[in-house]
Structures are given as structure tokens and as C-alpha cells.
């Protein structure tokens, strides 16, 4: 053993000793707090004072729609013992719903290009750690990738483009060269920060030679190329895996009921999707490890009959893991309708974008937190993925499509400065506190009667409880919360978002924290 390795080993041993020493102090302190105290008996009888139980404190982070507060920590809230008085929100941790996978945004070509070309390596590394690093960073752990170009690309392309009039049924010209400079290196850097990243990939169009109009814009997939299209998607999975990028889930087509006229798109009926999954893509993915899930639909809440039709086909349904939803039309409650019909299928929100349009003049913190995240999760979403992670000050770069969309962050194309939009804070109120593997638990729905939306979770790691509340009212609202044998009161400021965190089991919380110091970071949660 050389001197350097011996020195490193000595430092490692010293660190372990220090950590063990700290853990022992914590445990001894707890023992001293909770152990019975010996007192010398006295002759004079005294009335024993009532012992006040030690209650957990509620930690609080707050944001306001006027941007005065942005995920700012507030003084802890003191809990008291539950009494007979009624409460606005009653949390029942024994009533469990879906397990959460996480939160994130799409790494579009535009987002990746900005990160690679408008930030230097140090700036990019710091920003990606802020976004994808563990708490107190944002802890984003989901991402959407486009298979080929979208409207947020710098050019039109697919992964098998050949001269007009030619075909390539054996996919000999398949390649991911268009992603090698921006998307792939950016995703690899993020995976080095968060190896548990879950990626959903969606194509905007098949290669032009597979389509009825031989064009990336509009048209439909020719039936004779349905098997080839499935092969095309599998080749994408293999190519990205070769670069160390696993794909968690696939959809067959982005927004299959919409054919844009300024950027790539392709209509794909429910019948076609069911046939491709049942006959080609499902069997090709069956048995592959790691497993890539298939999600149907990938379009708006407004047409639940589309995924219901595909899931009603038993040959297709056996290969489909869940349904992907977009937020631009319809009601989040359609997610619940489909879930009730097929409760074994998962629900994900895979696209939603804010933007500088008239309805968002006062910001989008409340809409995204209440409508997309709180209500979307109460309607069974396991994860939520925003649209562009990053755009510039002109809502781009983009090639057609949305001219006013926002990213989670904005990167100034001239200076490289980064600003954080309302969606950043809406996501952060969940992603920093609701850890992968957390379970949504029952909480009283107070949206309709009090104008305060809420959703509650219990983290699997340490048993902590997370409650996110949104006050959409223009005036402050007092709320009371009961969980188990404890309760607390809080007055929500006008138009605000609050995340409350507490652990009902103080001893368990400290032991888990001490053990966490000893074992280091947890591995990614196993998601079934």
C-alpha cells in the first residue's frame, strides 16, 4: 500500500469513526430525553404535574403568487395533541393510494442546446446539480426525451432520414447522430448526478418514408411499416442504452389526435396503436431487461375514450403499463375515470407547458401547483413531467409550434444568466420533499368548499409526512390539520403555496437519520 492510499484509508477510517461517534451521541441524547428519571422519595406528598408529550415540529416552506416569497423556509409550527374539535384536513396514513415515481421536465433539443452552448462547463454543472441533485436541491428525477425532432428543435429530423423516394425497411441508415452534441452528453451528465433518473421517450413522427404523405409534417403511418416502426423504436432504446442512458417508458406517438402544420407530427388512431402494441412492439419488448414500459395515449385529458379503447383490447392491454396525459384540454378527473376502469394501469402526466399568454399575466404558480400537481396527483398520477426544462428569453429556440411557451428555467442567450420561472417553484414544492417511493395517503379534499387544495404523502425512507396546500383565495385562510393523535393550525397567506413536513415518530426519525449518515446515499427506489 503506498503512502497516498494509506493516508486516504486513514481519512476514511477517521470519517467513519466521527460519523459513528455522532450517531452514538444522538442515540444517547434520545435515551436521556425519553428514559424515566429517578427522583429521591420525599416525605411530603406532592401532586405530580401532568407530563406534556413531546410533539413533532412541522417544518414549513412557503411561496406566494406575487413572488415575494419563493420556497422560503418559515418558522416551525408547534403541534398539539388531537382533541375533539373538528379539523379542515384530516390525514389518514393508513389509507394508501399510488406510489410516486417523481417529477421533472423534458430535455428537448432546444433545452439541451442552450445548456451546452450558452453555459460553460462550470455553470452547467452547478445548474444541473441544483436541478437534479438530492435535497436541498430540486431532486428532479423524471425526464422526457423526443425521438427525433419536435417543435423545440433547431431543425427537422428523425433517426432514419434518407433521400426522398427511397425506403429503408431494414433500418440500415438508423442513427442518433443528431443527438450526439447536445442531448446525449447532457443526459449522461445528469445521470452522473442522479442515477435514478426515469426517462419517458416519445416520437413526434415516423421517418417520412414510412408515412402516407412522405413528409414529417402531418400524414399517418403506412400499415405496411407498422412492424418496422416498432423496430425503429427498439433501435432507439438500444442506441441510447449503448450510451448508458436507460429508457423507463415509451409512448408510440406524441399527441396522436393532433396533426400540426408547422412542425413534425403524425395522426395515429386508437385502433392503430392497439395493433402495433399487440402484434409488434409489445412482443419485441417482452422479456427484455431492464424492462421498458409502454404508455398509451400521450395526449390531452379531453379524450379519455382513446386510451379506454386501447385498454379494452386484451391483446394490446397485456403489454401496456399505463396512460400518459397532457394538460391542454379537458379535466384532470378523466385520469381518475380511466384509472377506475383499469386500476392496474399506471397514470403519468407527460407534458404541460406554461407561457406568456393573457391568462398567465399574474403568474402560473397557483395554476400549476393546484391544477396540475395537486389535482393531477389526487387523480392518480404517479409522476409529472413539465414540457421544456430550459428556454431562452425569446421562448426558444424553436422550429414552429408554440411561440410563447416557458421553460422551467430561462437561460439568457446573450449572458448565460439563469432565471427561475413559477413552474420551477411549483415543482420544487413537491420534488424536494416527496421522495421517489413515497405513497399518497388520504387527506380531506378542501378545494371546493375552502378554495384550498391539498394532497398528502408519506415518504418510504423515514416515515415523514408531506402535505402540500394551495390557497387560491385573494385573502388569508385559516386551516387546521389533524394526523393521528396530533394537530396543528396555520393561516395560509393569500394566493400562496405551502409545503408542510413532519415525522410522527421522533425516535424513528432520528435513528433513520443516524443510519443514513452511516450508510450514505440511498440507492434509487425500486419502482414496480
C-alpha positions as CSV (number, residue, x, y, z in Angstrom):
1,X,0.0,0.0,0.0
2,X,1.5,3.3,-1.0
3,X,1.6,6.4,1.3
4,X,-1.3,8.1,-0.5
5,X,-3.7,5.2,-0.3
6,X,-2.7,4.7,3.4
7,X,-3.5,8.3,4.0
8,X,-6.8,8.1,2.2
9,X,-7.7,4.9,4.2
10,X,-6.8,6.7,7.4
11,X,-9.0,9.6,6.5
12,X,-11.9,7.2,5.6
13,X,-11.5,5.4,8.9
14,X,-11.5,8.8,10.8
15,X,-14.6,9.8,8.9
16,X,-16.4,6.6,9.8
17,X,-15.3,6.9,13.5
18,X,-16.6,10.5,13.5
19,X,-19.9,9.5,12.0
20,X,-20.4,6.6,14.4
21,X,-19.5,9.0,17.3
22,X,-22.1,11.5,16.2
23,X,-24.7,8.7,15.8
24,X,-24.0,7.5,19.3
25,X,-24.4,11.0,20.7
26,X,-27.7,11.3,19.0
27,X,-28.9,7.9,20.3
28,X,-27.7,8.7,23.9
29,X,-29.4,12.1,23.8
30,X,-32.6,10.4,22.8
31,X,-32.3,7.9,25.5
32,X,-31.7,10.7,28.0
33,X,-34.8,12.5,26.8
34,X,-37.1,9.5,26.9
35,X,-35.7,7.5,29.8
36,X,-37.6,7.6,33.2
37,X,-35.9,9.9,35.7
38,X,-35.0,8.7,39.2
39,X,-36.0,11.0,42.0
40,X,-35.2,10.7,45.7
41,X,-38.5,10.0,47.5
42,X,-39.7,12.7,49.9
43,X,-42.0,12.5,53.0
44,X,-44.2,15.3,51.9
45,X,-46.8,14.2,49.3
46,X,-47.0,16.3,46.2
47,X,-49.3,16.4,43.3
48,X,-47.4,15.2,40.2
49,X,-47.6,17.7,37.3
50,X,-49.1,16.4,34.1
51,X,-46.4,15.3,31.6
52,X,-46.7,17.1,28.3
53,X,-45.8,14.7,25.5
54,X,-43.0,15.7,23.2
55,X,-44.6,16.6,19.8
56,X,-43.0,16.7,16.4
57,X,-42.5,20.2,14.9
58,X,-43.9,20.9,11.5
59,X,-41.4,22.4,9.1
60,X,-42.8,24.8,6.5
61,X,-41.8,26.2,3.1
62,X,-43.8,29.0,1.5
63,X,-44.2,30.6,-1.9
64,X,-46.6,33.5,-2.8
65,X,-48.1,34.3,-6.2
66,X,-46.7,37.8,-6.0
67,X,-43.2,36.3,-5.9
68,X,-42.4,37.9,-2.6
69,X,-41.7,34.5,-1.2
70,X,-40.2,31.7,-3.3
71,X,-39.9,28.4,-1.5
72,X,-38.8,30.2,1.7
73,X,-38.5,28.3,5.0
74,X,-40.7,29.7,7.7
75,X,-40.6,29.2,11.5
76,X,-41.6,25.7,12.6
77,X,-45.2,25.2,13.6
78,X,-45.9,23.7,17.0
79,X,-48.1,20.7,17.1
80,X,-50.6,19.8,19.9
81,X,-52.4,16.7,20.9
82,X,-55.5,15.9,19.0
83,X,-58.8,16.8,20.8
84,X,-62.4,16.5,19.9
85,X,-62.6,19.7,17.9
86,X,-63.2,19.3,14.1
87,X,-60.4,19.9,11.6
88,X,-60.4,21.1,8.0
89,X,-57.9,18.5,6.8
90,X,-57.7,15.0,8.3
91,X,-54.8,12.9,7.2
92,X,-55.0,9.1,7.4
93,X,-51.7,7.4,6.6
94,X,-53.3,4.0,6.7
95,X,-55.4,4.8,3.6
96,X,-52.9,4.5,0.8
97,X,-53.1,5.2,-2.9
98,X,-50.4,5.3,-5.6
99,X,-46.7,5.1,-5.1
100,X,-44.9,8.2,-6.5
101,X,-42.1,8.0,-9.1
102,X,-41.2,11.7,-9.2
103,X,-41.2,15.0,-11.1
104,X,-39.2,16.5,-13.9
105,X,-39.2,18.2,-17.3
106,X,-38.4,17.5,-20.9
107,X,-34.9,17.7,-22.2
108,X,-35.9,18.9,-25.6
109,X,-33.3,19.6,-28.3
110,X,-33.7,23.3,-27.5
111,X,-33.1,22.8,-23.8
112,X,-30.0,20.7,-24.3
113,X,-28.6,23.1,-26.9
114,X,-28.9,26.0,-24.5
115,X,-27.3,24.1,-21.7
116,X,-24.4,23.0,-23.9
117,X,-23.9,26.3,-25.9
118,X,-24.9,29.1,-23.6
119,X,-23.3,27.9,-20.3
120,X,-19.7,26.9,-19.7
121,X,-18.9,23.6,-18.1
122,X,-18.8,25.0,-14.5
123,X,-22.1,26.9,-14.9
124,X,-23.8,23.9,-16.4
125,X,-22.5,21.5,-13.7
126,X,-23.7,23.9,-11.0
127,X,-27.2,24.3,-12.6
128,X,-27.7,20.6,-13.2
129,X,-26.7,19.8,-9.6
130,X,-29.3,22.4,-8.5
131,X,-32.0,20.8,-10.6
132,X,-31.2,17.1,-10.3
133,X,-29.2,16.9,-7.1
134,X,-30.7,15.5,-3.9
135,X,-32.5,17.8,-1.4
136,X,-32.0,20.6,-0.6
137,X,-31.6,20.7,-4.4
138,X,-34.7,20.3,-6.5
139,X,-34.2,16.5,-6.8
140,X,-35.9,16.2,-10.2
141,X,-35.8,12.6,-11.2
142,X,-38.0,12.3,-14.3
143,X,-37.4,13.5,-17.9
144,X,-39.0,13.3,-21.3
145,X,-37.0,12.9,-24.5
146,X,-38.2,13.4,-28.0
147,X,-37.4,10.6,-30.5
148,X,-36.4,12.8,-33.4
149,X,-37.4,16.5,-33.8
150,X,-40.2,18.3,-32.1
151,X,-41.2,21.9,-32.4
152,X,-38.5,22.7,-29.9
153,X,-35.6,21.5,-32.1
154,X,-33.3,23.5,-34.3
155,X,-34.1,21.5,-37.4
156,X,-36.4,18.8,-38.7
157,X,-35.1,15.3,-38.5
158,X,-35.8,11.7,-37.5
159,X,-33.4,8.9,-36.7
160,X,-33.6,7.3,-40.2
161,X,-33.7,10.1,-42.8
162,X,-32.9,9.1,-46.4
163,X,-33.4,10.9,-49.8
164,X,-37.0,11.4,-51.0
165,X,-38.4,8.4,-52.8
166,X,-36.2,5.9,-51.1
167,X,-37.1,3.4,-48.4
168,X,-35.1,1.7,-45.6
169,X,-37.2,-1.2,-44.3
170,X,-34.2,-2.9,-42.7
171,X,-33.2,0.4,-40.9
172,X,-29.7,0.3,-42.2
173,X,-29.4,4.1,-42.0
174,X,-30.7,4.4,-38.5
175,X,-28.5,6.7,-36.3
176,X,-28.7,9.1,-33.4
177,X,-26.0,11.5,-34.8
178,X,-28.3,14.5,-34.3
179,X,-28.3,13.9,-30.6
180,X,-24.6,13.4,-30.0
181,X,-23.6,17.0,-29.5
182,X,-26.3,18.2,-27.1
183,X,-29.0,15.7,-25.8
184,X,-26.9,12.7,-25.1
185,X,-24.0,14.4,-23.3
186,X,-26.4,16.5,-21.2
187,X,-28.5,13.4,-20.2
188,X,-25.3,11.5,-19.3
189,X,-24.1,14.4,-17.1
190,X,-27.5,14.4,-15.4
191,X,-27.3,10.6,-14.8
192,X,-24.0,11.1,-13.1
193,X,-25.7,13.4,-10.7
194,X,-28.9,11.3,-10.3
195,X,-28.5,7.7,-11.5
196,X,-32.2,7.0,-10.6
197,X,-33.4,9.3,-13.4
198,X,-36.5,7.9,-15.1
199,X,-36.9,8.8,-18.8
200,X,-40.0,8.7,-20.9
201,X,-39.4,8.9,-24.7
202,X,-41.9,9.9,-27.3
203,X,-41.7,10.2,-31.1
204,X,-43.3,13.2,-32.9
205,X,-43.2,11.5,-36.3
206,X,-42.0,8.3,-38.0
207,X,-39.4,8.8,-40.8
208,X,-41.1,10.4,-43.8
209,X,-40.7,7.3,-46.0
210,X,-42.9,5.3,-43.6
211,X,-45.8,7.8,-43.9
212,X,-48.8,8.3,-46.2
213,X,-47.7,11.7,-47.3
214,X,-43.9,11.1,-47.2
215,X,-43.5,14.2,-45.0
216,X,-42.6,14.7,-41.4
217,X,-45.5,17.2,-41.1
218,X,-48.9,15.5,-41.0
219,X,-49.8,12.2,-42.5
220,X,-50.2,8.8,-41.0
221,X,-48.1,5.7,-40.6
222,X,-48.5,3.2,-43.5
223,X,-49.7,-0.1,-42.2
224,X,-47.0,-2.0,-44.1
225,X,-44.4,-0.2,-41.9
226,X,-46.0,-0.8,-38.5
227,X,-43.6,-3.7,-37.7
228,X,-40.7,-1.6,-39.0
229,X,-41.8,1.4,-36.8
230,X,-41.7,-0.9,-33.8
231,X,-38.2,-1.9,-34.8
232,X,-37.3,1.8,-35.1
233,X,-38.4,2.4,-31.5
234,X,-36.5,-0.7,-30.2
235,X,-33.4,0.5,-32.1
236,X,-33.7,3.8,-30.3
237,X,-33.8,2.0,-26.9
238,X,-30.7,0.0,-27.8
239,X,-28.8,3.0,-29.2
240,X,-29.4,5.1,-26.0
241,X,-28.6,2.1,-23.8
242,X,-25.3,1.9,-25.6
243,X,-24.6,5.4,-24.4
244,X,-25.5,4.5,-20.8
245,X,-29.0,6.0,-21.0
246,X,-31.8,3.6,-20.0
247,X,-35.3,4.4,-21.1
248,X,-38.0,3.9,-18.4
249,X,-41.0,4.1,-20.7
250,X,-42.1,4.6,-24.4
251,X,-45.1,6.1,-26.0
252,X,-46.0,5.3,-29.6
253,X,-46.7,8.9,-30.7
254,X,-46.9,12.3,-29.2
255,X,-50.4,13.8,-29.4
256,X,-51.7,11.2,-31.9
257,X,-55.0,13.1,-32.3
258,X,-53.4,16.3,-33.5
259,X,-51.5,16.9,-36.7
260,X,-49.6,20.2,-36.5
261,X,-48.9,22.2,-39.7
262,X,-45.6,23.9,-38.6
263,X,-43.6,21.0,-37.0
264,X,-43.4,17.2,-37.1
265,X,-46.5,15.3,-36.2
266,X,-48.5,12.2,-37.2
267,X,-52.0,11.0,-36.6
268,X,-52.4,7.6,-35.0
269,X,-55.8,6.1,-34.2
270,X,-56.5,4.0,-31.2
271,X,-57.0,1.0,-33.5
272,X,-53.5,1.5,-35.0
273,X,-51.9,2.0,-31.6
274,X,-53.5,-1.2,-30.2
275,X,-52.5,-3.2,-33.3
276,X,-48.8,-2.0,-33.1
277,X,-48.6,-2.8,-29.4
278,X,-50.3,-6.2,-29.6
279,X,-48.6,-7.5,-32.7
280,X,-45.2,-5.8,-32.8
281,X,-43.9,-3.5,-30.1
282,X,-45.3,-5.5,-27.1
283,X,-43.8,-8.8,-28.1
284,X,-40.5,-7.2,-29.1
285,X,-40.1,-5.6,-25.6
286,X,-41.4,-8.6,-23.6
287,X,-38.7,-10.2,-21.6
288,X,-36.1,-7.5,-22.2
289,X,-34.1,-6.4,-19.1
290,X,-34.1,-3.8,-17.9
291,X,-37.8,-3.5,-18.8
292,X,-39.1,-0.6,-20.8
293,X,-42.7,0.2,-20.1
294,X,-45.3,1.1,-22.8
295,X,-47.6,4.0,-22.1
296,X,-50.6,4.7,-24.3
297,X,-52.2,8.0,-25.5
298,X,-49.7,10.8,-24.6
299,X,-52.3,13.4,-25.3
300,X,-54.9,15.6,-23.6
301,X,-57.4,14.9,-20.8
302,X,-60.2,15.8,-23.3
303,X,-60.4,12.4,-25.0
304,X,-60.4,9.6,-22.4
305,X,-62.2,7.3,-24.9
306,X,-58.9,7.0,-26.7
307,X,-56.9,5.2,-24.0
308,X,-60.1,3.4,-22.9
309,X,-60.5,1.9,-26.4
310,X,-56.9,0.7,-26.5
311,X,-57.0,-0.8,-23.0
312,X,-60.2,-2.6,-23.9
313,X,-58.2,-4.6,-26.4
314,X,-56.9,-7.5,-24.3
315,X,-54.1,-8.3,-26.8
316,X,-52.7,-4.8,-26.5
317,X,-53.6,-4.2,-22.9
318,X,-51.4,-7.0,-21.6
319,X,-48.4,-5.1,-22.8
320,X,-49.4,-1.6,-21.7
321,X,-48.3,-0.4,-18.3
322,X,-50.2,2.9,-18.1
323,X,-51.6,6.0,-19.7
324,X,-49.7,9.3,-20.4
325,X,-51.7,12.6,-20.3
326,X,-51.2,16.2,-21.4
327,X,-52.9,19.2,-19.8
328,X,-54.0,21.4,-22.6
329,X,-57.7,20.4,-22.9
330,X,-60.2,18.7,-20.6
331,X,-60.3,17.8,-17.0
332,X,-57.8,16.1,-14.7
333,X,-60.7,14.0,-13.5
334,X,-60.6,12.0,-16.7
335,X,-57.4,10.4,-15.3
336,X,-59.5,9.1,-12.5
337,X,-62.1,7.8,-14.8
338,X,-59.6,5.7,-16.8
339,X,-58.0,4.6,-13.5
340,X,-61.2,3.4,-12.1
341,X,-61.9,1.4,-15.3
342,X,-58.3,-0.1,-15.3
343,X,-56.9,0.3,-11.8
344,X,-53.9,-1.9,-12.5
345,X,-52.7,0.6,-15.1
346,X,-50.4,3.5,-14.0
347,X,-51.1,7.2,-14.7
348,X,-48.5,9.8,-15.7
349,X,-48.6,13.4,-16.7
350,X,-46.0,13.6,-19.5
351,X,-46.5,17.2,-20.8
352,X,-47.7,20.5,-19.7
353,X,-46.3,23.9,-20.5
354,X,-46.9,27.4,-19.2
355,X,-46.3,30.5,-21.3
356,X,-46.6,34.3,-21.6
357,X,-50.2,34.3,-22.7
358,X,-53.0,36.6,-21.4
359,X,-54.4,34.1,-18.9
360,X,-51.0,33.9,-17.1
361,X,-50.5,37.7,-16.6
362,X,-50.4,37.2,-12.8
363,X,-48.1,34.2,-13.0
364,X,-48.6,30.5,-13.0
365,X,-47.5,29.3,-9.6
366,X,-51.1,28.7,-8.4
367,X,-52.4,27.0,-11.5
368,X,-49.5,24.6,-11.9
369,X,-49.4,23.7,-8.2
370,X,-53.2,23.3,-7.8
371,X,-54.4,22.1,-11.1
372,X,-51.6,20.1,-12.5
373,X,-49.8,18.7,-9.4
374,X,-52.3,18.6,-6.5
375,X,-55.3,17.7,-8.5
376,X,-53.4,15.6,-11.1
377,X,-51.9,13.5,-8.2
378,X,-55.2,13.2,-6.5
379,X,-56.4,11.8,-9.8
380,X,-53.8,9.0,-9.6
381,X,-50.7,10.5,-11.4
382,X,-47.5,8.7,-10.2
383,X,-45.3,11.3,-11.8
384,X,-45.5,14.7,-13.6
385,X,-43.2,15.9,-16.3
386,X,-43.3,19.6,-17.4
387,X,-42.5,20.4,-21.1
388,X,-39.2,22.3,-21.8
389,X,-36.7,22.3,-19.0
390,X,-35.0,25.4,-20.4
391,X,-35.8,28.0,-23.0
392,X,-34.2,31.4,-23.8
393,X,-35.6,34.9,-23.3
394,X,-37.5,34.6,-26.6
395,X,-39.2,31.3,-25.7
396,X,-36.9,29.4,-28.0
397,X,-35.0,28.3,-29.9
398,X,-37.9,26.5,-31.6
399,X,-38.9,25.5,-35.1
400,X,-42.7,26.2,-35.4
401,X,-45.2,25.4,-32.8
402,X,-45.6,27.3,-29.6
403,X,-44.2,30.9,-29.8
404,X,-44.8,31.8,-26.1
405,X,-44.0,28.7,-24.1
406,X,-41.9,28.9,-21.0
407,X,-39.3,26.6,-19.6
408,X,-38.9,25.6,-16.0
409,X,-35.9,28.0,-16.2
410,X,-34.9,30.6,-18.7
411,X,-31.3,30.9,-19.9
412,X,-30.3,34.3,-21.4
413,X,-28.8,33.6,-24.8
414,X,-26.6,36.7,-24.5
415,X,-25.3,36.5,-21.0
416,X,-26.0,32.9,-19.8
417,X,-27.8,34.1,-16.7
418,X,-30.4,31.8,-15.4
419,X,-33.8,32.8,-14.1
420,X,-36.3,30.5,-12.4
421,X,-39.9,30.6,-13.5
422,X,-43.1,30.0,-11.5
423,X,-43.1,26.4,-12.7
424,X,-39.7,25.9,-11.0
425,X,-41.2,26.7,-7.6
426,X,-44.4,24.7,-8.3
427,X,-42.3,21.6,-9.0
428,X,-39.9,22.3,-6.1
429,X,-42.7,22.3,-3.5
430,X,-43.1,18.6,-4.4
431,X,-39.8,17.3,-5.8
432,X,-37.7,18.4,-2.8
433,X,-39.9,16.8,-0.2
434,X,-41.9,13.9,-1.9
435,X,-39.2,11.4,-2.5
436,X,-39.4,8.5,-5.0
437,X,-41.3,5.6,-3.4
438,X,-43.5,7.9,-1.3
439,X,-47.1,6.9,-1.1
440,X,-50.0,9.3,-1.5
441,X,-52.2,9.0,1.6
442,X,-55.8,10.1,2.4
443,X,-56.4,13.8,3.2
444,X,-59.7,15.7,3.3
445,X,-60.4,17.4,-0.1
446,X,-60.9,21.1,0.8
447,X,-60.7,22.6,-2.7
448,X,-64.4,23.0,-3.4
449,X,-65.5,24.4,0.0
450,X,-62.5,26.4,1.2
451,X,-60.6,27.1,-2.0
452,X,-57.6,25.4,-0.5
453,X,-56.4,22.4,-2.5
454,X,-54.2,19.8,-0.7
455,X,-52.5,16.4,-1.2
456,X,-50.6,14.4,1.4
457,X,-47.8,11.7,1.2
458,X,-45.8,9.5,3.4
459,X,-42.1,9.0,2.5
460,X,-41.0,5.4,2.5
461,X,-37.5,6.2,3.7
462,X,-38.1,7.7,7.1
463,X,-41.9,7.8,7.5
464,X,-42.1,11.6,7.3
465,X,-45.4,13.1,6.1
466,X,-45.5,15.8,3.4
467,X,-48.6,18.0,3.0
468,X,-48.8,20.5,0.1
469,X,-51.5,23.1,0.3
470,X,-52.6,25.8,-2.2
471,X,-54.7,28.8,-1.2
472,X,-56.2,30.3,-4.4
473,X,-58.2,32.9,-2.5
474,X,-57.3,36.6,-2.5
475,X,-57.5,36.6,1.3
476,X,-55.8,34.6,4.0
477,X,-57.4,31.4,5.1
478,X,-57.0,29.6,8.5
479,X,-56.7,25.8,8.3
480,X,-56.5,23.1,10.9
481,X,-54.8,19.8,10.2
482,X,-55.1,16.5,12.1
483,X,-52.9,13.5,11.6
484,X,-53.1,10.6,14.1
485,X,-53.1,12.0,17.6
486,X,-51.7,15.4,16.7
487,X,-53.0,18.6,15.1
488,X,-51.7,22.0,14.1
489,X,-53.2,25.3,12.9
490,X,-51.9,27.6,10.2
491,X,-53.2,30.7,8.4
492,X,-52.4,30.4,4.7
493,X,-51.4,33.8,3.2
494,X,-53.4,35.0,0.2
495,X,-52.6,33.2,-3.1
496,X,-49.9,31.0,-1.7
497,X,-48.4,27.5,-1.8
498,X,-47.1,25.8,1.4
499,X,-45.3,22.5,1.9
500,X,-45.5,21.1,5.5
501,X,-43.2,18.3,6.6
502,X,-43.2,16.4,9.9
503,X,-42.4,13.0,11.3
504,X,-44.9,11.5,13.8
505,X,-42.2,9.1,15.2
506,X,-39.4,11.3,16.6
507,X,-37.2,8.3,17.7
508,X,-37.6,6.6,14.4
509,X,-36.8,9.8,12.5
510,X,-33.5,10.3,14.4
511,X,-32.5,6.7,14.1
512,X,-33.1,6.8,10.4
513,X,-31.1,10.0,10.1
514,X,-28.2,8.5,12.1
515,X,-28.3,5.3,10.0
516,X,-28.4,7.5,6.8
517,X,-25.2,9.2,7.9
518,X,-23.6,5.8,8.4
519,X,-24.7,4.2,5.1
520,X,-24.5,7.2,2.8
521,X,-27.0,8.0,-0.1
522,X,-29.8,5.6,-0.7
523,X,-30.0,3.6,-3.9
524,X,-32.7,4.6,-6.4
525,X,-36.2,3.5,-5.3
526,X,-37.4,0.2,-6.8
527,X,-40.5,1.1,-8.8
528,X,-42.9,-1.6,-9.7
